[in-house]
């Protein structure tokens, strides 16, 4: 069990675990998950950690095929009173691993060591369930986006490049 699965159990979320054999040479962990699980890529979401101009970390959850728009993410973070929201950039890999306790390619939005402000791309609401990492490469958790948002105290916003 991973911290993500343990948290999903503890919170009694509606979820399913999906496991596949991860290929070490995969160029995109998320697209690999979609392909190996036979799921449309727009239902598989990646978890990215960003750093604000004041040095605070936050989480962005977006479809694996898309790119995070840092300006939209900064604007979306304005809801969180403790964060500066003028500018964000991708966090360094070491910061991501330290704050989440997960390895890159297996970062789950659930069960992170530190609870961070979280924004989920609004496209997640178009699907009955979405897939996010369950805490390691080759392991995904499928759950309703609304339950994920409630568990993380996250908000929905448009955060991807068009």
DSSP file (Angstrom, degrees, kcal/mol; ACC not computed):
  #  RESIDUE AA STRUCTURE BP1 BP2  ACC     N-H-->O    O-->H-N    N-H-->O    O-->H-N    TCO  KAPPA ALPHA  PHI   PSI    X-CA   Y-CA   Z-CA
    1    1 A X              0   0    0      0, 0.0     2,-0.2     0, 0.0   134,-0.0   0.000 360.0 360.0 360.0 147.1    0.0    0.0    0.0
    2    2 A X     >  -     0   0    0    132,-0.1     4,-2.6     1,-0.1     5,-0.2  -0.693 360.0-105.9-106.9 164.9    1.1    3.6   -0.7
    3    3 A X  H  > S+     0   0    0     -2,-0.2     4,-2.3     1,-0.2     5,-0.2   0.858 121.5  56.8 -56.6 -33.9    0.2    6.7    1.4
    4    4 A X  H  > S+     0   0    0    130,-0.4     4,-2.3   106,-0.2    -1,-0.2   0.935 109.6  42.5 -63.6 -46.7   -2.2    7.6   -1.4
    5    5 A X  H  > S+     0   0    0    129,-0.5     4,-2.4     2,-0.2    -2,-0.2   0.901 112.9  53.7 -67.9 -40.8   -4.2    4.3   -1.2
    6    6 A X  H  X S+     0   0    0     -4,-2.6     4,-2.6     1,-0.2    -1,-0.2   0.904 110.6  47.0 -59.8 -41.4   -4.1    4.5    2.6
    7    7 A X  H  X S+     0   0    0     -4,-2.3     4,-2.7     2,-0.2    -2,-0.2   0.914 109.6  53.0 -67.3 -42.4   -5.6    8.0    2.5
    8    8 A X  H  <>S+     0   0    0     -4,-2.3     5,-2.5     1,-0.2     4,-0.4   0.902 112.8  45.4 -59.1 -40.9   -8.3    6.9    0.0
    9    9 A X  H ><5S+     0   0    0     -4,-2.4     3,-1.2     3,-0.2    -2,-0.2   0.944 112.3  50.5 -64.9 -48.6   -9.3    4.1    2.3
   10   10 A X  H 3<5S+     0   0    0     -4,-2.6    -2,-0.2     1,-0.3    -1,-0.2   0.883 114.3  43.6 -58.7 -41.3   -9.2    6.3    5.4
   11   11 A X  T 3<5S-     0   0    0     -4,-2.7    -1,-0.3    -5,-0.1    -2,-0.2   0.484 108.4-126.2 -83.6  -2.8  -11.5    8.9    3.8
   12   12 A X  T < 5 +     0   0    0     -3,-1.2    -3,-0.2    -4,-0.4    -4,-0.1   0.888  44.8 176.0  57.9  42.2  -13.7    6.2    2.3
   13   13 A X      < -     0   0    0     -5,-2.5     2,-0.9    -6,-0.2    -1,-0.1  -0.372  39.1-110.7 -72.1 156.6  -13.4    7.5   -1.2
   14   14 A X        +     0   0    0    130,-0.1   130,-0.6    -2,-0.1     2,-0.3  -0.818  63.9 143.8 -86.9 108.7  -15.0    5.7   -4.1
   15   15 A X  E     -A  143   0A   0     -2,-0.9     2,-0.3   128,-0.2   128,-0.2  -0.954  41.7-153.1-148.1 162.1  -11.9    4.4   -5.9
   16   16 A X  E     -A  142   0A   0    126,-1.8   126,-3.1    -2,-0.3     2,-0.4  -0.987  20.6-135.7-133.6 143.8  -10.4    1.5   -7.9
   17   17 A X  E     -A  141   0A   0     -2,-0.3     2,-0.4   124,-0.2   124,-0.2  -0.842  17.8-168.6-100.5 136.3   -6.7    0.7   -8.1
   18   18 A X  E     -A  140   0A   0    122,-2.9   122,-3.1    -2,-0.4     2,-0.4  -0.993   3.4-169.3-127.1 128.6   -5.1   -0.1  -11.5
   19   19 A X  E     +A  139   0A   0     -2,-0.4     2,-0.3   120,-0.2   120,-0.2  -0.914  10.0 166.7-119.8 144.9   -1.7   -1.6  -11.9
   20   20 A X        -     0   0    0    118,-2.4     2,-0.8    -2,-0.4    17,-0.1  -0.953  44.6 -91.9-147.0 164.4    0.5   -2.1  -15.0
   21   21 A X        -     0   0    0     -2,-0.3     2,-0.3    15,-0.1   117,-0.1  -0.724  42.7-140.0 -84.3 114.3    4.1   -2.9  -15.7
   22   22 A X        -     0   0    0     -2,-0.8     2,-0.5   115,-0.2     7,-0.0  -0.555   6.3-140.8 -76.1 133.8    6.0    0.3  -16.0
   23   23 A X    >   -     0   0    0     -2,-0.3     3,-2.0     1,-0.1     9,-0.1  -0.854   6.4-144.3 -94.7 124.4    8.6    0.5  -18.8
   24   24 A X  T 3  S+     0   0    0     -2,-0.5    -1,-0.1     1,-0.3    -2,-0.0   0.732  98.5  54.6 -63.3 -21.9   11.7    2.4  -17.7
   25   25 A X  T 3  S+     0   0    0      3,-0.0    -1,-0.3    -3,-0.0     2,-0.1   0.287  75.5 133.2 -95.3  11.4   12.2    3.9  -21.1
   26   26 A X    <   -     0   0    0     -3,-2.0     3,-0.2     1,-0.2    -4,-0.0  -0.410  48.1-152.3 -63.3 132.6    8.7    5.4  -21.3
   27   27 A X  S    S+     0   0    0      1,-0.3     2,-0.4    -2,-0.1    -1,-0.2   0.758  84.4  28.4 -80.3 -24.2    8.9    9.0  -22.5
   28   28 A X     >  -     0   0    0      1,-0.1     4,-2.2     2,-0.0    -1,-0.3  -0.947  63.7-159.9-139.5 116.2    5.7   10.1  -20.7
   29   29 A X  H  > S+     0   0    0     -2,-0.4     4,-2.1     1,-0.2    -1,-0.1   0.905  95.0  48.2 -60.5 -42.4    4.5    8.3  -17.5
   30   30 A X  H  > S+     0   0    0      2,-0.2     4,-2.3     1,-0.2    -1,-0.2   0.911 112.1  46.4 -67.6 -44.2    0.9    9.5  -17.9
   31   31 A X  H  > S+     0   0    0      1,-0.2     4,-2.4     2,-0.2    -1,-0.2   0.864 111.0  54.4 -67.2 -34.1    0.6    8.6  -21.6
   32   32 A X  H  X S+     0   0    0     -4,-2.2     4,-3.0     2,-0.2     5,-0.3   0.928 108.0  50.0 -61.4 -44.5    2.1    5.2  -20.8
   33   33 A X  H  X S+     0   0    0     -4,-2.1     4,-2.3     1,-0.2     6,-0.2   0.933 110.8  48.9 -60.5 -46.7   -0.6    4.7  -18.1
   34   34 A X  H  X>S+     0   0    0     -4,-2.3     5,-2.4     1,-0.2     4,-0.9   0.932 115.2  44.3 -58.4 -46.9   -3.3    5.6  -20.5
   35   35 A X  H ><5S+     0   0    0     -4,-2.4     3,-0.6     1,-0.2    -2,-0.2   0.941 115.4  45.8 -65.0 -48.7   -2.0    3.2  -23.1
   36   36 A X  H 3<5S+     0   0    0     -4,-3.0    -1,-0.2     1,-0.2    -2,-0.2   0.816 118.0  43.3 -68.2 -29.7   -1.3    0.3  -20.8
   37   37 A X  H 3<5S-     0   0    0     -4,-2.3    -1,-0.2    -5,-0.3    -2,-0.2   0.539 107.5-124.1 -91.9  -7.0   -4.7    0.7  -19.0
   38   38 A X  T <<5 +     0   0    0     -4,-0.9     2,-0.3    -3,-0.6    -3,-0.2   0.878  63.5 139.8  67.6  38.3   -6.6    1.2  -22.3
   39   39 A X      < -     0   0    0     -5,-2.4    -1,-0.2    -6,-0.2    -2,-0.1  -0.877  62.8 -98.1-116.1 145.0   -8.1    4.5  -21.1
   40   40 A X    >   -     0   0    0     -2,-0.3     3,-2.3     1,-0.1     4,-0.4  -0.402  32.9-127.9 -59.7 133.8   -8.6    7.7  -23.0
   41   41 A X  G >  S+     0   0    0      1,-0.3     3,-1.4     2,-0.2    23,-0.6   0.779 105.2  67.6 -58.1 -29.0   -5.6   10.0  -22.3
   42   42 A X  G 3  S+     0   0    0      1,-0.3    -1,-0.3    21,-0.1    85,-0.1   0.627  98.2  53.7 -70.2  -9.1   -8.0   12.9  -21.4
   43   43 A X  G <  S+     0   0    0     -3,-2.3    88,-3.0    87,-0.1     2,-0.6   0.502  92.4  83.3 -97.7  -6.7   -9.1   10.9  -18.3
   44   44 A X  B <   -b  131   0A   0     -3,-1.4    20,-2.7    -4,-0.4     2,-0.4  -0.877  66.1-164.3-102.0 124.8   -5.5   10.4  -17.0
   45   45 A X  E     -D   63   0B   0     86,-3.4    88,-0.4    -2,-0.6     2,-0.3  -0.870   8.4-144.4-115.3 140.1   -4.2   13.3  -15.0
   46   46 A X  E     -D   62   0B   0     16,-3.4    16,-1.9    -2,-0.4     2,-0.6  -0.690  12.7-133.6 -99.1 155.9   -0.7   14.2  -14.0
   47   47 A X  E     -D   61   0B   0     60,-0.3     2,-0.4    -2,-0.3    14,-0.2  -0.943  26.2-178.6-111.7 116.6    0.4   15.8  -10.7
   48   48 A X  E     -D   60   0B   0     12,-3.2    12,-3.1    -2,-0.6     2,-0.5  -0.889  17.4-144.4-115.4 146.4    2.8   18.7  -11.0
   49   49 A X  E     -D   59   0B   0     -2,-0.4    42,-2.5    10,-0.2     2,-0.3  -0.944  19.6-171.4-111.4 129.3    4.3   20.7   -8.2
   50   50 A X  E     -DE  58  90B   0      8,-2.7     8,-2.1    -2,-0.5     2,-0.4  -0.761  15.3-137.6-115.4 162.3    4.9   24.4   -8.7
   51   51 A X  E     -DE  57  89B   0     38,-3.3    38,-2.0    -2,-0.3     6,-0.2  -0.979  17.2-137.9-122.4 131.6    6.7   27.0   -6.7
   52   52 A X  E >   - E   0  88B   0      4,-3.4     3,-2.1    -2,-0.4    36,-0.2  -0.313  32.5-100.9 -81.3 169.6    5.4   30.5   -6.1
   53   53 A X  T 3  S+     0   0    0     34,-1.5    35,-0.1     1,-0.3    -1,-0.1   0.688 125.1  56.1 -64.3 -17.1    7.5   33.7   -6.3
   54   54 A X  T 3  S-     0   0    0     30,-0.2    -1,-0.3    33,-0.2    31,-0.0   0.365 123.3-104.9 -95.3   4.8    7.5   33.6   -2.5
   55   55 A X  S <  S+     0   0    0     -3,-2.1     2,-0.2     1,-0.3    -2,-0.1   0.491  75.4 135.6  90.6   3.5    9.0   30.1   -2.4
   56   56 A X        -     0   0    0     28,-0.1    -4,-3.4     1,-0.0    -1,-0.3  -0.594  48.3-129.6 -86.7 149.5    5.8   28.2   -1.4
   57   57 A X  E     +D   51   0B   0     -6,-0.2    60,-0.6    -2,-0.2     2,-0.3  -0.679  26.6 174.7 -98.0 151.3    4.8   25.0   -3.2
   58   58 A X  E     -Df  50 117B   0     -8,-2.1    -8,-2.7    -2,-0.3     2,-0.4  -0.949  25.0-118.9-147.7 164.4    1.5   24.1   -4.7
   59   59 A X  E     -Df  49 118B   0     58,-3.1    60,-2.4    -2,-0.3     2,-0.4  -0.895  16.4-166.5-114.6 137.2    0.0   21.2   -6.7
   60   60 A X  E     -Df  48 119B   0    -12,-3.1   -12,-3.2    -2,-0.4     2,-0.5  -0.983   3.7-165.0-118.4 132.5   -1.5   21.3  -10.2
   61   61 A X  E     +Df  47 120B   0     58,-2.4    60,-3.3    -2,-0.4     2,-0.3  -0.974  25.6 151.7-120.1 118.2   -3.5   18.3  -11.5
   62   62 A X  E     -D   46   0B   0    -16,-1.9   -16,-3.4    -2,-0.5     6,-0.1  -0.948  50.8 -73.6-145.9 160.1   -4.1   18.3  -15.2
   63   63 A X  E >   -D   45   0B   0     -2,-0.3     3,-1.7   -18,-0.3   -18,-0.3  -0.255  43.3-124.6 -57.4 141.2   -4.6   16.0  -18.2
   64   64 A X  T 3  S+     0   0    0    -20,-2.7   -33,-0.2   -23,-0.6    -1,-0.1   0.764 107.6  57.0 -62.1 -26.7   -1.4   14.1  -19.2
   65   65 A X  T 3  S+     0   0    0    -24,-0.3    -1,-0.3   -21,-0.3     2,-0.2   0.618  99.4  77.0 -78.7 -11.9   -1.6   15.3  -22.8
   66   66 A X  S <  S-     0   0    0     -3,-1.7     2,-0.4    94,-0.0    -4,-0.1  -0.520  73.1-127.1-104.0 166.6   -1.7   19.0  -21.8
   67   67 A X        -     0   0    0     94,-0.3    94,-2.5    -2,-0.2     2,-0.2  -0.896  29.8-111.9-111.0 138.8    0.9   21.6  -20.6
   68   68 A X  B     -H  160   0C   0     -2,-0.4     2,-0.8    92,-0.2    92,-0.3  -0.495  19.9-142.6 -69.0 132.9    0.4   23.6  -17.5
   69   69 A X     >  -     0   0    0     90,-2.9     4,-2.3    -2,-0.2     5,-0.2  -0.880  10.6-161.2 -95.4 108.3   -0.1   27.3  -18.1
   70   70 A X  H  > S+     0   0    0     -2,-0.8     4,-2.4     1,-0.2     5,-0.2   0.810  87.6  54.6 -65.6 -30.1    1.8   28.9  -15.2
   71   71 A X  H  > S+     0   0    0      2,-0.2     4,-2.1     1,-0.2    -1,-0.2   0.927 110.6  45.3 -67.8 -43.6    0.0   32.3  -15.6
   72   72 A X  H  > S+     0   0    0      2,-0.2     4,-2.5     1,-0.2    -2,-0.2   0.881 112.9  51.8 -65.4 -37.4   -3.4   30.5  -15.2
   73   73 A X  H  X S+     0   0    0     -4,-2.3     4,-1.9    86,-0.2    -2,-0.2   0.924 108.5  50.1 -65.2 -43.7   -2.1   28.5  -12.3
   74   74 A X  H  < S+     0   0    0     -4,-2.4     4,-0.5     1,-0.2    -2,-0.2   0.915 112.0  48.4 -59.7 -43.0   -0.8   31.6  -10.5
   75   75 A X  H >< S+     0   0    0     -4,-2.1     3,-1.2     1,-0.2    -1,-0.2   0.908 110.1  51.5 -63.8 -42.4   -4.2   33.2  -11.0
   76   76 A X  H >< S+     0   0    0     -4,-2.5     3,-1.2     1,-0.3    -1,-0.2   0.832 103.2  59.6 -64.9 -31.8   -6.0   30.1   -9.7
   77   77 A X  G >< S+     0   0    0     -4,-1.9     3,-2.0     1,-0.2     6,-0.3   0.621  79.1  88.3 -73.4 -11.5   -3.8   30.1   -6.6
   78   78 A X  G <  S+     0   0    0     -3,-1.2    -1,-0.2    -4,-0.5    -2,-0.2   0.736  74.8  70.7 -58.5 -21.2   -5.1   33.6   -5.7
   79   79 A X  G <  S+     0   0    0     -3,-1.2     2,-0.8    -4,-0.2    -1,-0.3   0.781  82.7  80.1 -65.3 -24.9   -7.9   31.8   -3.8
   80   80 A X  S X  S-     0   0    0     -3,-2.0     3,-1.9     1,-0.2    -1,-0.1  -0.749  71.4-156.7 -91.5 109.7   -5.4   30.6   -1.2
   81   81 A X  T 3  S+     0   0    0     -2,-0.8    -1,-0.2     1,-0.3    -3,-0.0   0.705  87.7  55.7 -61.4 -23.6   -4.8   33.5    1.2
   82   82 A X  T 3  S+     0   0    0      2,-0.1     2,-0.4    -3,-0.0    -1,-0.3   0.503  95.7  81.4 -90.3  -2.1   -1.4   32.3    2.3
   83   83 A X  S <  S-     0   0    0     -3,-1.9     2,-0.4    -6,-0.3   -25,-0.0  -0.824  74.4-131.3-108.3 142.0    0.1   32.1   -1.1
   84   84 A X        -     0   0    0     -2,-0.4   -30,-0.2     1,-0.1   -31,-0.2  -0.720  23.7-172.0 -78.6 137.2    1.6   34.8   -3.3
   85   85 A X        +     0   0    0     -2,-0.4    -7,-0.2     1,-0.1     3,-0.1   0.113  52.4 101.5-125.0  24.1    0.1   34.4   -6.7
   86   86 A X  S    S-     0   0    0      1,-0.3     2,-0.3   -11,-0.0    -1,-0.1   0.898  94.8  -1.8 -73.3 -38.4    1.9   36.8   -9.0
   87   87 A X        -     0   0    0    -13,-0.1   -34,-1.5    -3,-0.1     2,-0.3  -0.996  59.1-171.0-154.9 142.6    4.1   34.1  -10.6
   88   88 A X  E     -E   52   0B   0     -2,-0.3     2,-0.3   -36,-0.2   -36,-0.2  -0.958   3.9-177.4-132.6 157.2    4.7   30.4  -10.4
   89   89 A X  E     -E   51   0B   0    -38,-2.0   -38,-3.3    -2,-0.3     2,-0.1  -0.928  43.6 -76.9-141.5 166.0    7.3   28.1  -12.0
   90   90 A X  E     -E   50   0B   0     -2,-0.3   -40,-0.3   -40,-0.2     2,-0.1  -0.440  52.0-119.4 -65.0 137.0    7.9   24.3  -11.9
   91   91 A X        -     0   0    0    -42,-2.5   -42,-0.1   -33,-0.1     2,-0.1  -0.415  33.1 -96.8 -73.3 153.3    9.5   23.2   -8.6
   92   92 A X    >>  -     0   0    0      1,-0.1     4,-2.1    -2,-0.1     3,-0.6  -0.422  33.4-115.1 -67.7 145.8   12.9   21.5   -8.7
   93   93 A X  H 3> S+     0   0    0      1,-0.2     4,-2.5     2,-0.2     5,-0.2   0.859 116.4  53.9 -52.1 -39.4   12.7   17.6   -8.6
   94   94 A X  H 3> S+     0   0    0      1,-0.2     4,-2.3     2,-0.2    -1,-0.2   0.892 108.3  49.6 -64.5 -38.3   14.4   17.5   -5.2
   95   95 A X  H <> S+     0   0    0     -3,-0.6     4,-2.6     2,-0.2     5,-0.2   0.891 110.1  51.4 -65.3 -39.7   11.7   19.8   -3.8
   96   96 A X  H  X S+     0   0    0     -4,-2.1     4,-2.2     1,-0.2     6,-0.4   0.947 112.9  43.9 -62.6 -49.3    8.9   17.7   -5.2
   97   97 A X  H  X S+     0   0    0     -4,-2.5     4,-2.1     1,-0.2    -2,-0.2   0.884 114.8  49.5 -65.7 -38.5   10.3   14.5   -3.7
   98   98 A X  H  < S+     0   0    0     -4,-2.3    -1,-0.2    -5,-0.2    -2,-0.2   0.913 116.7  40.0 -67.0 -43.2   11.0   16.1   -0.4
   99   99 A X  H  < S+     0   0    0     -4,-2.6    15,-1.8    -5,-0.2    -2,-0.2   0.799 127.8  31.3 -79.3 -27.9    7.5   17.7    0.0
  100  100 A X  H  < S-     0   0    0     -4,-2.2    13,-0.7    -5,-0.2    -3,-0.2   0.752  89.2-137.1-100.2 -27.3    5.5   14.8   -1.4
  101  101 A X     <  +     0   0    0     -4,-2.1     2,-0.3    -5,-0.4    -4,-0.1   0.546  69.8 112.0  73.1  12.0    7.6   11.8   -0.4
  102  102 A X        -     0   0    0     -6,-0.4    -1,-0.3    -5,-0.1     2,-0.2  -0.793  69.8-116.8-111.3 156.0    7.0   10.3   -3.9
  103  103 A X    >   -     0   0    0     32,-0.3     3,-2.2    -2,-0.3    32,-0.1  -0.604  45.6 -87.5 -85.8 152.7    9.4    9.7   -6.7
  104  104 A X  T 3  S+     0   0    0      1,-0.3    33,-0.1    -2,-0.2    -1,-0.1  -0.310 119.0  31.1 -58.2 140.4    8.9   11.6  -10.0
  105  105 A X  T 3  S+     0   0    0    -58,-0.2    33,-0.3    31,-0.1    -1,-0.3   0.290 120.3  57.8  89.5  -9.5    6.6    9.8  -12.3
  106  106 A X    <   +     0   0    0     -3,-2.2     2,-0.5    29,-0.1    -2,-0.2   0.118  68.0 137.3-134.6  18.7    4.8    8.4   -9.2
  107  107 A X        -     0   0    0    -60,-0.2    26,-0.4    -5,-0.2     2,-0.3  -0.577  35.3-163.8 -74.4 118.5    3.7   11.6   -7.5
  108  108 A X        -     0   0    0     -2,-0.5    26,-0.1     2,-0.2    -6,-0.1  -0.771  24.9-139.2 -99.4 146.6    0.2   11.3   -6.3
  109  109 A X  S    S+     0   0    0     24,-0.3     3,-0.5    -2,-0.3     2,-0.3   0.735  88.8  74.4 -72.2 -19.9   -2.0   14.2   -5.2
  110  110 A X  S    S+     0   0    0     23,-0.4  -106,-0.2     1,-0.2    -2,-0.2  -0.703  99.1  12.8 -93.7 143.2   -3.2   12.0   -2.3
  111  111 A X  S    S+     0   0    0     -2,-0.3    -1,-0.2     1,-0.2  -107,-0.1   0.721  77.5 165.8  72.7  22.8   -1.1   11.2    0.7
  112  112 A X        -     0   0    0     -3,-0.5    -1,-0.2     1,-0.1   -12,-0.2  -0.405  46.9-120.1 -70.2 151.0    1.6   13.7    0.2
  113  113 A X  S    S+     0   0    0    -13,-0.7     2,-0.4     1,-0.2   -13,-0.2   0.890 102.7  34.5 -57.8 -42.3    3.9   14.4    3.2
  114  114 A X  S    S-     0   0    0    -15,-1.8     2,-0.5     0, 0.0    -1,-0.2  -0.961  87.5-126.5-116.3 131.3    2.9   18.0    3.3
  115  115 A X        -     0   0    0     -2,-0.4     2,-0.3    -4,-0.1    -5,-0.0  -0.655  36.1-171.4 -75.7 122.6   -0.6   19.2    2.3
  116  116 A X        -     0   0    0     -2,-0.5   -58,-0.2     1,-0.0     2,-0.1  -0.809  34.3 -88.6-115.2 154.9   -0.2   21.8   -0.4
  117  117 A X  E     -f   58   0B   0    -60,-0.6   -58,-3.1    -2,-0.3     2,-0.4  -0.409  54.4-157.9 -56.4 135.5   -2.7   24.2   -2.0
  118  118 A X  E     -f   59   0B   0     35,-0.3    37,-1.7    34,-0.2     2,-0.4  -0.966  20.6-170.4-131.4 138.0   -4.1   22.3   -5.0
  119  119 A X  E     -fg  60 155B   0    -60,-2.4   -58,-2.4    -2,-0.4     2,-0.5  -0.996   9.3-159.7-125.3 129.2   -5.8   23.2   -8.3
  120  120 A X  E     -fg  61 156B   0     35,-2.8    37,-2.0    -2,-0.4   -58,-0.2  -0.914  31.1-108.1-107.5 131.2   -7.4   20.6  -10.5
  121  121 A X  E >   - g   0 157B   0    -60,-3.3     3,-2.1    -2,-0.5    37,-0.2  -0.348  27.3-125.3 -58.9 136.1   -8.0   21.4  -14.2
  122  122 A X  G >  S+     0   0    0     35,-1.6     3,-1.5     1,-0.3     4,-0.2   0.677 102.3  77.7 -60.7 -19.6  -11.7   22.0  -14.7
  123  123 A X  G >  S+     0   0    0      1,-0.3     3,-1.7    34,-0.2    -1,-0.3   0.737  78.2  74.4 -63.4 -20.0  -11.7   19.4  -17.5
  124  124 A X  G X  S+     0   0    0     -3,-2.1     3,-1.4     1,-0.3    21,-0.3   0.815  85.2  64.5 -60.2 -30.2  -11.7   16.7  -14.8
  125  125 A X  G <  S+     0   0    0     -3,-1.5    -1,-0.3     1,-0.3    -2,-0.2   0.599  87.4  70.7 -71.9 -10.0  -15.3   17.5  -14.1
  126  126 A X  G <  S+     0   0    0     -3,-1.7     2,-0.3    -4,-0.2    -1,-0.3   0.577  92.9  67.0 -80.4  -9.8  -16.3   16.3  -17.6
  127  127 A X  S <  S-     0   0    0     -3,-1.4    18,-0.4    -4,-0.2     3,-0.1  -0.860  78.1-133.6-117.3 145.8  -15.6   12.7  -16.7
  128  128 A X  S    S+     0   0    0     -2,-0.3     2,-0.3     1,-0.2    17,-0.1   0.885  96.0   3.5 -62.4 -36.0  -17.4   10.3  -14.2
  129  129 A X        -     0   0    0     15,-0.2     2,-0.3    16,-0.1    15,-0.3  -0.978  67.7-156.3-143.8 156.4  -13.9    9.3  -12.9
  130  130 A X  E     - C   0 143A   0     13,-2.8    13,-2.4    -2,-0.3     2,-0.4  -0.867  17.3-125.2-126.7 165.5  -10.3   10.3  -13.6
  131  131 A X  E     +bC  44 142A   0    -88,-3.0   -86,-3.4    -2,-0.3     2,-0.3  -0.938  30.2 168.0-113.2 131.8   -7.0    8.5  -13.0
  132  132 A X  E     - C   0 141A   0      9,-2.2     9,-3.2    -2,-0.4   -86,-0.1  -0.920  47.1 -77.2-133.2 162.8   -4.1    9.9  -11.0
  133  133 A X  E     - C   0 140A   0    -88,-0.4   -23,-0.4   -26,-0.4   -24,-0.3  -0.300  29.9-150.8 -59.5 141.7   -1.0    8.3   -9.7
  134  134 A X  E     -     0   0A   0      5,-2.7  -129,-0.5     2,-0.4  -130,-0.4   0.248  64.8 -73.6 -98.3  10.9   -1.5    6.1   -6.7
  135  135 A X  E    S+     0   0A   0      4,-0.4   -32,-0.3     1,-0.2     2,-0.3   0.453 108.4  50.1 116.0   0.4    2.0    6.8   -5.4
  136  136 A X  E >  S- C   0 139A   0      3,-0.5     3,-1.6   -31,-0.1    -2,-0.4  -0.980  91.0 -82.8-159.0 159.0    4.4    4.9   -7.6
  137  137 A X  T 3  S+     0   0    0     -2,-0.3  -115,-0.2     1,-0.3   -31,-0.1  -0.405 115.9  25.7 -62.6 134.0    5.1    4.3  -11.3
  138  138 A X  T 3  S+     0   0    0    -33,-0.3  -118,-2.4     1,-0.2     2,-0.4   0.556 103.0  97.0  89.2   8.9    2.8    1.7  -12.7
  139  139 A X  E <   +AC  19 136A   0     -3,-1.6    -5,-2.7  -120,-0.2    -3,-0.5  -0.976  46.9 177.2-136.3 120.8    0.0    2.3  -10.2
  140  140 A X  E     -AC  18 133A   0   -122,-3.1  -122,-2.9    -2,-0.4     2,-0.5  -0.898  18.4-147.6-121.7 150.2   -3.0    4.5  -10.8
  141  141 A X  E     -AC  17 132A   0     -9,-3.2    -9,-2.2    -2,-0.3     2,-0.5  -0.979  11.4-153.9-117.1 129.8   -6.1    5.3   -8.7
  142  142 A X  E     +AC  16 131A   0   -126,-3.1  -126,-1.8    -2,-0.5     2,-0.3  -0.890  31.7 141.5-104.1 128.0   -9.4    5.9  -10.4
  143  143 A X  E     -AC  15 130A   0    -13,-2.4   -13,-2.8    -2,-0.5  -128,-0.2  -0.985  55.6 -78.8-158.6 161.8  -11.9    8.1   -8.6
  144  144 A X     >  -     0   0    0   -130,-0.6     4,-2.0    -2,-0.3     3,-0.4  -0.454  37.4-132.0 -66.0 137.8  -14.5   10.9   -9.1
  145  145 A X  H  > S+     0   0    0    -18,-0.4     4,-2.6   -21,-0.3     5,-0.2   0.849 105.8  57.5 -60.3 -35.7  -12.9   14.3   -9.5
  146  146 A X  H  > S+     0   0    0      2,-0.2     4,-2.2     1,-0.2    -1,-0.2   0.883 106.6  47.9 -63.9 -39.0  -15.3   15.8   -7.0
  147  147 A X  H  > S+     0   0    0     -3,-0.4     4,-2.4     2,-0.2    -1,-0.2   0.890 111.4  50.9 -68.5 -39.0  -14.2   13.4   -4.3
  148  148 A X  H  X S+     0   0    0     -4,-2.0     4,-1.7     2,-0.2    -2,-0.2   0.935 110.9  48.8 -61.9 -46.0  -10.5   14.1   -5.1
  149  149 A X  H  X>S+     0   0    0     -4,-2.6     5,-2.5     1,-0.2     4,-0.9   0.911 112.1  48.3 -61.2 -43.5  -11.1   17.8   -4.8
  150  150 A X  H  <5S+     0   0    0     -4,-2.2     3,-0.5     1,-0.2    -1,-0.2   0.905 110.3  51.5 -64.2 -41.2  -13.0   17.4   -1.5
  151  151 A X  H  <5S+     0   0    0     -4,-2.4    -1,-0.2     1,-0.2    -2,-0.2   0.828 119.5  35.8 -64.4 -31.9  -10.2   15.2   -0.1
  152  152 A X  H  <5S-     0   0    0     -4,-1.7    -1,-0.2    -5,-0.2   -34,-0.2   0.448 103.9-123.4-100.3  -2.7   -7.5   17.7   -1.0
  153  153 A X  T  <5 +     0   0    0     -4,-0.9   -35,-0.3    -3,-0.5    -3,-0.2   0.912  61.6 158.9  54.3  42.6   -9.6   20.9   -0.3
  154  154 A X      < -     0   0    0     -5,-2.5     2,-0.3    -6,-0.2   -35,-0.2  -0.467  35.8-138.8 -94.5 163.7   -8.8   21.7   -4.0
  155  155 A X  E     -g  119   0B   0    -37,-1.7   -35,-2.8    -2,-0.2     2,-0.4  -0.882  15.5-122.8-119.2 156.7  -10.5   24.0   -6.4
  156  156 A X  E     +g  120   0B   0     -2,-0.3     2,-0.3   -37,-0.2   -35,-0.2  -0.801  42.0 149.1 -96.6 139.2  -11.2   23.5  -10.1
  157  157 A X  E     -g  121   0B   0    -37,-2.0   -35,-1.6    -2,-0.4     2,-0.8  -0.976  54.7 -94.1-160.4 160.0   -9.9   26.0  -12.6
  158  158 A X        +     0   0    0     -2,-0.3   -82,-0.1   -37,-0.2   -37,-0.1  -0.735  53.8 154.8 -78.4 111.7   -8.7   26.2  -16.2
  159  159 A X        +     0   0    0     -2,-0.8   -90,-2.9   -98,-0.1     2,-0.3   0.209  35.8  94.1-127.8  15.0   -4.9   25.8  -15.9
  160  160 A X  B    S-H   68   0C   0    -92,-0.3   -92,-0.2   -88,-0.1     2,-0.2  -0.753  76.1-105.2-111.8 158.8   -3.8   24.4  -19.2
  161  161 A X              0   0    0    -94,-2.5   -94,-0.3    -2,-0.3    -2,-0.1  -0.536 360.0 360.0 -71.6 142.4   -2.4   25.9  -22.4
  162  162 A X              0   0    0     -2,-0.2    -1,-0.1   -96,-0.1    -2,-0.0   0.446 360.0 360.0 -86.2 360.0   -4.9   25.9  -25.2
